[in-house]
Amino acid sequence: METVSENRSHGGTQGVYRHKSTATGTDMTFSVFVPDHEAGAKLPVLWYLSGLTCTHANVTEKGEYRAACAKAGIIFIAPDTSPRGEGVADDDAYDMGQGAGFYVDATQQPWAPHFQMRSYIEDELPALIAEHFQVDMARQGITGHSMGGHGALTIGLRNADRFASISAFSPVVAPASVPWGEKALSGYLGEDRAAWRAYDACTLIEDGARADALLVEQGTADQFLEEQLKPELLAEACANANIPLTLNMRDGYDHSYYFISSFLADHVAWHAERLKA
Ligand SMILES: N[C@@H](CCC(=O)N[C@@H](CSC=O)C(=O)NCC(=O)O)C(=O)O
């Protein structure tokens, strides 16, 4: 693992790191904020999965999470959203290909050789983090935004034994039922919709996945709310499955990092409480 940069911030260290990923077959860059802590202490960890067009840098530079993480003693990790580089398949559109990995393991060409983001986030990166940072992997939470909110919900629901807390900002809650998701899932996984069910929070819940609680933040002025996000579908799925969902509809907020940064500290505190930071 190579250190790209490390900066002191808010009583901790904000780092950016790069490594050669076996899952994606590419170099991958991610950021980690580590609050100062006693030697030998192991800290709980909050994963943040970003949305379409993002790298690790969007939330790292605009998320405003560091003060809350330092106060709670929680490590914050922001991975990239896809493999990148020459020789990696791409698409001219912003919602497919590089920057739009949708947190799936692709089975279709030309994506399958590199677009293995499920394996990367669920298996490879956690192992690397456990090797290099003072993390308590028994205390993990996960959150994310938009496509990354979809990633947080689906990865959290599929791995409820690993993630004690799951939240999301403006998540794509039902990708199998909205244009962004239909395009991505058909492209990466093919036309058999049975293969999509493990990558859709609502169908995962229909199929038996459970969480102790879910927290979702959503702006009412979000330009993607009605066509792509549809939080009411998650509310219905959670009600049917008796999953306690807190859905905070925030008046006048849009889809941007102005919205996320307004409430990310609240989510850090919510996770910290559940992770007993
Ligand atoms: N057409 C826009 C769409 C890109 C966009 O809005 N990306 C969001 C995530 S959307 C769902 O996953 C985002 O987080 N952008 C980065 C940012 O820093 O705001 C475009 O191409 O800009």
PDBQT file of the ligand as one rigid body, heavy atoms in Angstrom, charges set to zero:
ROOT
HETATM    1  N1  LIG A 301     -25.306  14.621 -14.283  1.00  0.00    +0.000 N 
HETATM    2  C1  LIG A 301     -24.649  14.842 -13.062  1.00  0.00    +0.000 C 
HETATM    3  C2  LIG A 301     -24.882  13.672 -12.157  1.00  0.00    +0.000 C 
HETATM    4  C3  LIG A 301     -23.803  13.342 -11.218  1.00  0.00    +0.000 C 
HETATM    5  C4  LIG A 301     -24.193  13.499  -9.765  1.00  0.00    +0.000 C 
HETATM    6  O1  LIG A 301     -25.093  14.212  -9.382  1.00  0.00    +0.000 OA
HETATM    7  N2  LIG A 301     -23.456  12.774  -8.943  1.00  0.00    +0.000 N 
HETATM    8  C5  LIG A 301     -23.722  12.799  -7.538  1.00  0.00    +0.000 C 
HETATM    9  C6  LIG A 301     -24.137  11.418  -7.118  1.00  0.00    +0.000 C 
HETATM   10  S1  LIG A 301     -25.584  10.945  -8.023  1.00  0.00    +0.000 SA
HETATM   11  C7  LIG A 301     -25.878   9.329  -7.577  1.00  0.00    +0.000 C 
HETATM   12  O2  LIG A 301     -25.108   8.484  -7.383  1.00  0.00    +0.000 OA
HETATM   13  C8  LIG A 301     -22.479  13.255  -6.805  1.00  0.00    +0.000 C 
HETATM   14  O3  LIG A 301     -22.246  12.897  -5.686  1.00  0.00    +0.000 OA
HETATM   15  N3  LIG A 301     -21.691  14.099  -7.481  1.00  0.00    +0.000 N 
HETATM   16  C9  LIG A 301     -20.413  14.535  -6.978  1.00  0.00    +0.000 C 
HETATM   17  C10 LIG A 301     -20.429  15.838  -6.224  1.00  0.00    +0.000 C 
HETATM   18  O4  LIG A 301     -19.360  16.198  -5.702  1.00  0.00    +0.000 OA
HETATM   19  O5  LIG A 301     -21.490  16.477  -6.085  1.00  0.00    +0.000 OA
HETATM   20  C11 LIG A 301     -23.196  15.146 -13.336  1.00  0.00    +0.000 C 
HETATM   21  O6  LIG A 301     -22.594  14.491 -14.202  1.00  0.00    +0.000 OA
HETATM   22  O7  LIG A 301     -22.649  16.026 -12.674  1.00  0.00    +0.000 OA
ENDROOT
TORSDOF 0
